[in-house]
Amino acid sequence: MSRVTLHRIERGEASVAIGAWVAVADALGLAFDLVDTKAAPRSVPIPKPIRLADYPELKKLGWQLRKDAELTPDEALDLYERNWRHVDVERLSARELALIHALSTQVGGGRLLVRA
């Protein structure tokens, strides 16, 4: 890949081919996932505070916290993003999926930054 192409990717230019984006993501250890936005969970209000005990996978990620811990939306999103490799996606309830979707859209700027 040329330096010019890499620079265009860094600047977010739309003229770069998707294959180049995928190659850079792969080199960084990241993966793209196609999401059907019509099938995505409906955005729900984010509870404030977020009770760790109410979300099983989040509770698993926050094992070092007190059982009655309450998180801010930023803290919850950070826990999901940093520890995504430990999330059992098949065990996520509809409620927890809706929370993750709401956190990623309302706090994370529309993206869930995770490593595959």
N, C-alpha and C positions, 0 to 999 in steps of 0.2 A: 504494500500500500504506500502511496506517495505521501510525502509530508503535507502537500497541498490538500489532499483528501482528508487526512487526519485533522488538519487545521479547520477545514470546513465542518467536520463532525463536531469538533470542540466548540465552534461558533453556533452550531445548531442549524446550519443551512439545510433547507429542504431539497436542494438539488443533488444531494449525495444519495447514491443507490442504497437500497435497504441491505444489500449484501455486505457493503462496507460497514454499516452500523452493526450488523450481526457479527462480523469478524472482530471488530473492536470489543464488543460485549463479550465474545468468547475469550479473547485474549485477557480480559479483566476478570474472567471467571463468573460472568453474569449470564443470565438467560432471558430471552424474550418469551412472553406468553401471550397468546391471542385471547382476548376476552370479548365475549358477546355482551355488549353493554345493555342490550335489551333483556338479557337473561340475568344480568347482575342484580344482586339484592338491592331492594329499594333503600335509598339513604334514609336513615333514621336519626333522630336527635342523639347526640352523644351524651350519655349520662355523666353528670359531674357531681361528685367524683365517680370514678369507675372502680367498683368493688372487685378486688381480685377473686374473691370467692364465687362470684357470679359467672365467671368464664373459665371453664376447666383447662383449656390449653394455655390461657394467659396465666392461670394459677401455676401450671407446670413450669412455665418460663420464669415466673417470679418465685421460685422455690425458696430463695433465700430471704424473702420478705415475710413479715408477720401474716398469719392467716387472715386477719381482719384488715389488711392493708387496703388503702384507697389511693388510686393513682389519678394523676391529671391526664387529660387526653394525650399530651406530649409524651409523658412517661410511658403510657400504655403502647403508643405507636412505636416508641423507641425499643421497648421490650420485644414487640413482635418483629421489628425489622432486624435487630441485632441477633435474635435467636431463632429466626424462621426455620432454619434447618432442623430444629427440634420439634416443630409443630407437626402433629399428625393431622394432615389436611382432611383425611377421611373421617376423622372424629369430631371435626368442627360442627357445632350445632348451627342451625339457621340463625339463631340469635347472635352467636359469636361471629359468624360470617358477616352479618349485618353491621356489627360493631367494627370489624376490620375494614369493611368497605367505607363506612362513615368516617373512620379515622384517616384512611388513606385519601379520601376525597376532600374532607373538610380541614384536616390538619396537615396532611402530607402533600398538598398541592396536586392531588389527583394520581399520585404514584405511591406504590408500596415498594420501597427500596430494599429488596432482599436478594440474597445469593442463593442460587439453586443448588 
